[in-house]
Amino acid sequence: MNKRITVFLLLATVAPAADITTQYKAISQKLINAALEDTEGMARLEFLCDRIGNRVTGSVNLQRAITWAAAEMKKAGLENIQTQPVKVPHWIRGKESATLLGPVTKSLTMMGLGLSVGTPKEGITADVVIATSFEDLTAMGREKVAGKIVLFNPEWKGYGPTVTYRTTGASKAAELGAVAMLVRSMTGTSLQSPHTGTLQYAEGTKKIPAAAVSVEDAALIARIARGGTQVRVHLMMEAVQLPDADSHNVIGEIRGSELPNEVVVLGGHIDSWDVGQGANDDGSGIMATFQAVALIKNLGLKPRRTIRVVFWTAEENSGSGAKAYRELVGAAVKDHVAAIEMDGGAEKPLGFGFGSGGGAGRRRGSGAPATSQAAFDRVTEIGKLLEGIDCGKITPGGGGADISPLITDGVPGFGVATSGAHYNDWHHTQADTFDKIVPRDFQLNVAQLAVMSYVLADMPERLDQMK
Ligand SMILES: [Zn+2]
């Protein structure tokens, strides 16, 4: 080794963090260019949506998607491809309907909630009581609720604060003797598009049938009731839960050139609901993360650490894929240097949510240690490599359902942030279809995933060790 090279290497080793943007500028530009020219990622997403279709757990479609995805990873040249067995819920919707019986007879635009029990064959006919909050329900008490169908019609305050009515409303209503639960669809904007989504029955509480009604029909029922008219509804749902089915997480990677046991994992979930095409939720997430890794491979880049893409199964109804992956990793979780999840659709990307907010305290509601300010600053530096395409902004609070078991055990977590302009309007509905994906936005998502995952896998330091 000549002296000049030695000096150069020494300088490179002690280079301060601020140099990350200089160090990775050329490679980032290559990745961005490749992503913006790429059509293969969208072609794969189109195939998944149009030729395989939606992918509820237990379905033939989901197994077809898993087999196809593993083959596509192989074609892309990824290594160590695995389909990890996972047991998943097997719920079948069957036929379903809800009919308003007065003052007009009208078929309601509804959709049963995932994992709901069905009604008796003849359905349930009952008066409807309306609650705009859980306090409302409690105030009505057993006297007014027993034997009735409860309609939760809460004000829309965004997905996070409002979704609790969908997930826990059925059991809260059942505790007071309700015979079924309806909930206004979880969205702010609706074109008569009801939203499914999972519910969680509380243990020891009677399981009652539960369905979403469209925003429009929830409003209609509320208007009629406000005039003092007793609303009556007939609800019929064939939904059944079968014994758990076999499914798989799909895993592939680019092996690290120097530190192969250290891993940057990125991915989304391969299952979807049984409606629409699971295009934004979460076909776009798995195809964009996969394409980011495929482009790194295509360009012949060899990051120091391993980059692994995972398509988790059963995110929508149990999280059993995420739990199984955590078990598979075992004690090696300490060598997961970052986990990136994309599960918010492929609208225009803004950057990433990261860690616990770059400083004090622990992540709220989890046992995860806080990420350091130095780590947050470093991720912000990496984000600057994406300024040219107006992405890469880093905001506090990263994560997602599939990587939460990793984050809880100290892995720095990232969630892809997008404009989210319409995601909640589409997901879990018949409208979650391929035509909603804007090719340029999808490519930008691929670009920011490729740059972030590559730099995290290649830079000298690990985020969790930065003080
Ligand atoms: Zn999702």
Residues whose N, C-alpha, C, O or C-beta is under 5 A from the ligand:
A	BS01	ZN	D281 D282 D343
